[in-house]
Amino acid sequence: MLLADALTKHSNRRLFVCEIVILEIIKNFKAMKNIYILLLVVFVPVLIFCSCDKVDCNDGLDGQWQMYEWKSPDGKLRGDKEMQIYYSFQLQMMMFQKLSVSKRYQLSSFQNMGSSIRVYEPVKYKGNGHDEILSMDVLKQYGVPSDGMMKVESLTSKTLVLSSPETGKLSFRKY
């Protein structure tokens, strides 16, 4: 009987220790749960506000625009929507596409100055950060003048009109 009593006492003690360990784990889990909730309450708003840094900084210019009319400086029609020329603006980057010719595109930097935009540094993407800066002449087919300066004659949520003395007046619709 002595052996049986010793085993019972020992297993009861082991059970008691296991209960204490389980209770400590549960108590720590509750504390950890409160920490996780605190972290969520603190960091989620911080992440949301940090991600808002890239909001529309171009006064409604951001997005894709389809050219529907291109008039030369003397008022003659130089092109229409059949040319399938598209401008896309995002942050300080601009993309030009002429889908009637090919599915290729041309990237460039641009600066929004409110009443005008300045297009500069068209690049040929080569990957790995080794882009090649091209001449402004590659953008003439899209209606961009050689100095890159274009006046914003009109900008609404649906239409954009750009002009320059060299290339004339370009009218776009939001696409």
Protein Blocks (a to p, Z undefined) as FASTA:
>chain_A
ZZmmmmmmmmmmmmmmmmmmmmmmmmmmmmmmmmmmmmmmmmmmmmmmmmmmmgcfkgom
gccdddfbdcdfkopafbdfknopacddehjbccdddfklmmcdcddddddehjaccdeh
iaddebjhiaccddfklmmmnopafkopacdfbacfkbccdddfklopaddddZZ
